Each structure stands twice: as structure tokens, then as C-alpha cells.
């Protein structure tokens, strides 16, 4: 297999789009929780509290909503002033329905899912000089 066999794009934008569609299909209001400290996040500074901002991305609240594999962008009004918003996908922490709180915190990309350019080993193969993994006994628990 080649290096390209293991390289996949981030799953985060796909989850985000699916969750927004699910929330909209259920007649609810999608909100994004954003880490305002991530480079490239462009939101009004007055909307940021403790490095976080919650954005209403319902169709009635924003104009030109666009969610692609790199970012979420739209124009919205904050305190009566129109503001272009840009949030890299890495800055989106969660998406949820305002009315119920149902949604999901977006998981980080799977570490080791991509091979480094100089790496000849698949991500699941330990380096040859690595010590053997400590053996742990399997543990099952009955859940009622």
C-alpha cells in the first residue's frame, strides 16, 4: 500500500454538516460553540466570553451560510451591525439545537490517521525499537 492509501481528509466538517442538517430537519435552531482563540476565527470581539462564542447559524439568523471542508462562513448581525464571520473547522467545538441542547461536541481528528511524509510504517505499527506493549487482562463489565 502507498502513503496515499492511509491519508484521509478530516471527518469533522462532514459531521458538522450532517448535524446541522439533522437539527434543521427537526425544525430546531442550530448553534455552534466556537473556540475564539483558534487562529483564523473572525467573530466580533464583543461576542466572545472566556475564549468561547456561541453562534446561531439558523437560516433566518444569517446570510450566505457556507460550510465547506475548511471553514464555516456567513454574515450575521451583532448588536444591529452586519459582520462577516469566518470560523475554521478546527475552531468549531460543538453543534447543538438551542431548544433541546441535543447535538454533539465534534471529536478531534484521529491521531496517527495520516502518515508523516518520511514515515514508512502504517499508523498502527509501532517503531521497531519500541518496547512491547504492557499486557493488560481483558475487562468486561455487565451493564444493566
C-alpha positions, 0 to 999 in steps of 0.5 A, a space after each residue: 500500500 502507498 502513503 496515499 492509501 492511509 491519508 484521509 481528509 478530516 471527518 469533522 466538517 462532514 459531521 458538522 454538516 450532517 448535524 446541522 442538517 439533522 437539527 434543521 430537519 427537526 425544525 430546531 435552531 442550530 448553534 455552534 460553540 466556537 473556540 475564539 482563540 483558534 487562529 483564523 476565527 473572525 467573530 466580533 470581539 464583543 461576542 466572545 466570553 472566556 475564549 468561547 462564542 456561541 453562534 446561531 447559524 439558523 437560516 433566518 439568523 444569517 446570510 450566505 451560510 457556507 460550510 465547506 471542508 475548511 471553514 464555516 462562513 456567513 454574515 450575521 448581525 451583532 448588536 444591529 451591525 452586519 459582520 462577516 464571520 469566518 470560523 475554521 473547522 478546527 475552531 468549531 467545538 460543538 453543534 447543538 439545537 438551542 431548544 433541546 441542547 441535543 447535538 454533539 461536541 465534534 471529536 478531534 481528528 484521529 491521531 496517527 490517521 495520516 502518515 508523516 511524509 518520511 514515515 514508512 510504517 502504517 499508523 498502527 505499527 509501532 517503531 521497531 525499537 519500541 518496547 512491547 506493549 504492557 499486557 493488560 487482562 481483558 475487562 468486561 463489565 455487565 451493564 444493566 
